């Protein structure tokens, strides 16, 4: 699979030497619920990180904050900086960060052709609309075609998105996320809804991307979604970071049992950590 990769400091808008994410004393609300109160967190540009925690811990809110779907309360001593900047045009940000999530998969235009679904990444849309098709360049079309074949979707290029299996849809959205050759991929519950074969296939592709230099921010409920390439794990509970460090230290029986309130045993197999009773 011909994944191209090296972290590109020359992409537009990146402050020299900036990390991927810097959150300082951030208070974040979702509706009438205060999810985070003076949250502090930093993630480097070349890190592969997993974020775990029980339901209601704040994982989705943190993800939406990174994606610029939610903004923190403004304050002189509070900020969220992505790649060294407080403010981003969302379309420009997609050159640096690609996103794959079950929410996006569910909301995507069902009649979009597979090739158009991948091309929609250039427009941050949930399908390719008529006026957008006229704006696609030959270079963009060629790159999308390359991604189709790299992801094993070449024979499906003219099929409707809704006719694909869940695993094929997930790969389609991965292609959409990759059109700008982003340095970082954000993966929300990457194997949610996939059968075992599709989950293994998808994680194999994610591992190949990480091995070729892409950073990962992976949000999951399941330890077996965390590939060996992830070296750091952040644990959230009730809107607070309760643990943050090397994977082998964090994914322990004692810590996970305390966080989830049930006895959880952990077994490591070839760099994968499996939770069981």
C-alpha positions in Angstrom: 0.0 0.0 0.0 1.6 3.2 -1.1 1.0 5.5 1.8 3.0 8.7 1.4 4.2 10.3 4.6 6.5 12.6 6.5 5.4 15.3 8.9 5.3 18.5 6.9 6.2 21.7 8.9 5.8 23.7 5.7 2.1 23.2 5.4 0.3 26.6 5.7 -0.7 28.0 9.1 1.5 25.9 11.4 3.5 27.8 13.9 7.2 26.5 13.9 7.8 24.0 16.6 4.2 23.9 17.7 2.6 20.9 19.3 -0.6 19.4 18.0 -2.7 20.4 20.9 -2.3 22.7 23.9 -5.2 23.1 26.3 -4.7 25.5 29.2 -7.2 26.0 32.0 -10.1 25.4 29.6 -13.7 25.3 30.8 -16.0 23.6 28.3 -19.8 23.3 28.3 -22.1 21.2 26.3 -25.5 22.8 26.5 -26.2 23.3 30.2 -23.5 20.8 31.3 -20.1 21.8 32.3 -17.9 19.0 31.1 -14.4 20.3 31.8 -13.4 22.8 34.4 -9.8 24.3 34.0 -8.6 21.3 31.9 -4.9 21.1 31.0 -3.6 18.8 28.3 -0.8 18.8 25.7 -0.3 16.4 22.8 2.8 16.6 20.5 2.6 16.5 16.7 4.5 13.2 16.4 2.6 11.4 19.1 0.2 8.5 18.8 -2.2 8.8 21.7 -5.3 6.9 22.9 -8.0 8.5 25.0 -10.2 6.2 27.1 -12.7 6.4 29.9 -16.2 5.5 31.0 -19.4 6.9 29.3 -19.8 10.5 30.4 -16.1 11.0 31.0 -15.8 13.7 28.4 -14.2 11.9 25.5 -16.7 13.1 22.9 -16.6 16.6 24.2 -12.8 16.6 24.1 -12.9 15.3 20.5 -15.4 18.0 19.4 -13.2 20.6 21.1 -10.1 19.5 19.1 -12.3 19.5 15.9 -13.4 23.0 16.6 -17.1 21.9 16.9 -17.1 23.2 20.5 -15.3 26.2 21.9 -14.1 26.8 25.5 -15.3 29.7 27.7 -13.2 32.7 26.8 -10.7 33.9 29.5 -7.4 35.7 29.8 -5.7 32.6 31.3 -7.5 30.0 29.3 -6.9 28.8 25.7 -6.9 25.9 23.3 -4.3 26.0 20.7 -4.0 23.6 17.7 -0.7 23.6 15.9 0.2 26.8 17.9 -2.9 28.8 16.9 -6.0 29.9 18.8 -8.0 30.4 15.6 -8.5 28.2 12.6 -10.5 28.2 9.4 -12.0 24.7 9.6 -11.3 24.0 5.9 -7.7 24.9 6.4 -7.4 22.8 9.5 -8.4 19.7 7.5 -5.1 20.0 5.6 -3.5 19.0 8.9 -6.0 16.8 10.7 -8.2 14.1 9.2 -11.2 12.8 11.0 -13.0 9.4 10.9 -16.0 8.9 13.2 -19.2 6.8 13.4 -21.2 10.1 13.6 -19.8 11.2 10.2 -20.5 7.7 8.8 -24.2 7.9 9.9 -24.7 11.4 8.6 -23.1 10.9 5.2 -25.2 11.4 2.0 -26.5 7.9 1.3 -26.6 8.3 -2.5 -23.1 9.7 -2.9 -20.9 7.6 -5.1 -17.8 6.1 -3.4 -15.4 8.2 -5.5 -17.4 11.4 -4.8 -17.4 10.5 -1.1 -13.6 10.5 -1.0 -13.5 13.7 -3.1 -15.8 15.4 -0.6 -12.9 15.6 1.8 -11.6 18.5 -0.3 -14.7 20.5 0.6 -15.3 19.2 4.2 -18.8 18.2 3.0 -20.8 15.0 3.6 -21.0 14.2 -0.1 -20.1 15.9 -3.3 -22.7 18.4 -4.5 -23.2 19.5 -8.1 -21.3 22.8 -7.8 -18.4 21.1 -6.0 -18.0 18.5 -8.8 -17.2 21.3 -11.2 -14.5 22.5 -8.9 -12.6 19.2 -8.6 -9.1 19.5 -10.3 -7.5 16.8 -12.3 -4.8 16.5 -9.6 -7.5 16.0 -6.9 -9.3 13.4 -9.0 -6.1 11.5 -9.6 -5.2 11.5 -5.9 -8.7 10.3 -4.9 -8.4 7.5 -7.5 -5.1 6.5 -6.0 -6.7 6.4 -2.5 -9.6 4.3 -3.8 -7.2 1.6 -5.0 -5.0 1.8 -1.9 -8.1 1.2 0.3 -9.4 -1.7 -1.8 -12.3 0.3 -3.1 -11.4 0.7 -6.7 -14.0 -1.7 -8.0 -16.7 0.1 -5.9 -15.9 3.6 -7.1 -19.4 4.1 -8.7 -21.4 2.4 -6.1 -23.7 4.3 -3.8 -22.3 4.9 -0.3 -25.4 3.4 1.3 -24.9 0.1 -0.6 -21.5 -0.5 1.1 -20.9 -2.7 4.1 -20.1 -0.9 7.3 -16.4 -1.8 6.9 -16.3 -0.5 3.4 -18.0 2.8 4.5 -15.4 3.2 7.2 -12.6 2.7 4.6 -14.3 5.2 2.4 -14.3 7.8 5.2 -10.7 7.1 5.8 -10.0 7.9 2.2 -12.0 11.1 2.6 -9.8 12.0 5.6 -6.6 11.3 3.7 -7.2 13.5 0.7 -5.2 16.4 2.1 -2.4 14.1 3.3 -2.9 15.2 6.9 -0.2 14.8 9.5 -2.7 13.6 12.1 -5.7 11.3 12.1 -8.4 11.6 14.7 -10.3 8.3 15.1 -13.5 8.1 17.1 -14.4 4.6 18.1 -12.6 3.2 15.0 -14.0 -0.3 15.0 -17.5 0.6 16.2 -20.1 -1.5 14.3 -17.5 -3.6 12.4 -17.4 -7.3 12.5 -14.2 -9.0 13.4 -12.7 -9.3 9.9 -13.6 -5.7 9.0 -12.2 -4.4 12.4 -8.9 -6.3 11.8 -8.6 -5.0 8.3 -9.3 -1.4 9.4 -6.8 -1.5 12.2 -4.2 -3.0 9.9 -4.5 0.0 7.7 -4.3 2.4 10.6 -1.2 0.7 11.8 0.4 1.1 8.4 -0.4 4.8 8.4 1.1 5.2 11.9 4.2 3.3 10.9 4.8 5.7 8.0 4.8 8.7 10.3 1.2 9.8 10.8 0.2 10.8 14.3 -2.9 9.3 15.8 -5.4 10.6 18.3 -7.7 7.6 19.0 -10.8 7.8 21.2 -12.2 4.4 22.2 -14.1 2.3 24.7 -12.2 -0.8 23.9 -8.6 -1.6 24.7 -8.2 -3.9 21.7 -8.7 -0.8 19.5 -5.4 0.5 20.7 -2.6 -0.6 18.3 0.9 -1.3 19.4 2.0 2.0 17.7 0.1 4.0 20.4 2.6 4.7 23.2 0.6 7.1 25.4 -2.8 6.6 27.0 -5.0 9.4 28.6 -7.8 8.3 30.9 -10.8 10.6 31.5 -13.4 10.3 34.2 -16.1 12.8 35.0 -14.5 15.6 33.0 -11.0 15.2 34.5 -7.8 13.5 33.5 -7.2 10.8 36.1 -4.2 9.2 34.4 -1.8 10.1 31.5 1.4 8.2 30.6 3.0 5.3 28.9 0.6 2.7 27.8 2.1 -0.2 29.8 1.8 1.9 33.0 -1.7 3.1 32.4 -3.4 -0.1 31.2 -3.0 -1.9 34.5 -5.6 -3.9 36.4 -5.5 -1.6 39.4 -6.0 1.6 37.5 -8.6 0.4 35.1 -10.6 -1.4 37.8 -10.7 1.8 39.9 -11.7 4.0 36.9 -14.5 1.7 35.6 -15.7 0.4 39.0 -15.4 -3.2 38.1 -12.5 -5.7 38.4 -10.7 -5.6 35.0 -7.8 -7.9 34.2 -5.5 -7.0 31.4 -3.4 -9.2 29.2 -0.7 -8.0 26.8 -0.2 -9.9 23.5 2.3 -8.7 21.0 1.8 -5.0 22.0 -2.0 -5.3 22.1 -3.7 -5.0 25.5 -6.9 -7.0 26.0 -9.4 -6.4 28.9 -11.2 -9.3 30.4 -12.8 -10.4 33.7 
